[in-house]
Every structure is written in C-alpha cells, then in structure tokens.
Amino acid sequence: MTAGTTTVYSVSGMTCSHCKTAVTEAVSAVDGVLSVDVDVDAGRVTVITERSPDDELITKAVDEAGYELTGRAS
C-alpha cells in the first residue's frame, strides 16, 4: 500500500473511459501526487499525495483536462 495522504474530490463532466484517462494523466502530473483513482460513475477522484494535497493545483489540472472539480467529497 502507498503511504501518503488520501483525498477524495468530486468531479463533474466525466462520462467515459477517455474522461478517466484524461483526468488520471492530468492529476498524476501534479507535483507530489503518488496515485490517482478515477471513478467515472460516482464522479469521484481519489488522490494520494506525499503530503497535504494542493487543492488549487489539482483543481487546475482537472480544469485543464476539460472537467470541473467541484470540491472535496464528503
């Protein structure tokens, strides 16, 4: 298991495997991100980071991939 901080985000606009790939690649490129798991059906992106995640950088990465991060999932 990967050690780190796990954060789950809500992302809207994802509908298919292409969406999953695009979001995974974009968020994986953010500095400090160790792993990304995208659940298209639930509209959730689980991110494991080395330390506290930079929500702003992750939001920007999702936005640049063409989707909208709507906040941390509860």
N, C-alpha and C positions, 0 to 999 in steps of 0.2 A: 504494500500500500504506500502511496505517495504521502509523505509528511507535508504539512502546509496548512494554509487557511482556506476553508471551503466556503464559497459564497454562491448563492443561487439568485439569478436575475430573471425577471420576466421580460420577454422579448416578443414584440408583435410583428406580424408580417411574414413569418416563416410558414411555408406550406408544403415543402417537398425536400427531397434529399439534396438537391442543389443548394437550398437555403441552409441546410445543416452543414454542408461542406464550406460554404462561403463564411458563415458565422464562425465555425470552428477555426478556419485558417486565419481570419481576421483577429480573433481574440487570442489565438495561440501566439501571434506575433507581438503581443504586448509584453514589454519587459517584466519579468518576474512571474509570468504565468507558467505553471508546471503542467497543467492539464485542463482540457475543456471537454464537457459532455453536453451535447445539444439534444433536447427532447422536443422535436418539432410539434408533436401532437399536444403537448402540455404548454408549449410556448415558454419553456424554461431552458436556461443555460447555466450549468453548474461549472464554476471556475475554481480551480485550486491554484493558489498563489504561494510564493515563498514566504511572504509576509502579508500584512493587511493589503487588500486589493486597492488599486487606484481606480475608483468608480468612474472618474472623469475619462481616463484613458480607455477603459473598457467600453464605456458608452460611445466614445468617439469611434472606436474600432467597429462596433456593431453598426453605427450610423453610416460609416464609410462602406460597409458591406451592403448597405441598402435596407437595413431593418431598423426598428426603433426599440431601444432598451427603455422600458417603462419604469424601471426601478428594481429594488431588491424584492425577491419573492418572500412572502411570509410563511 
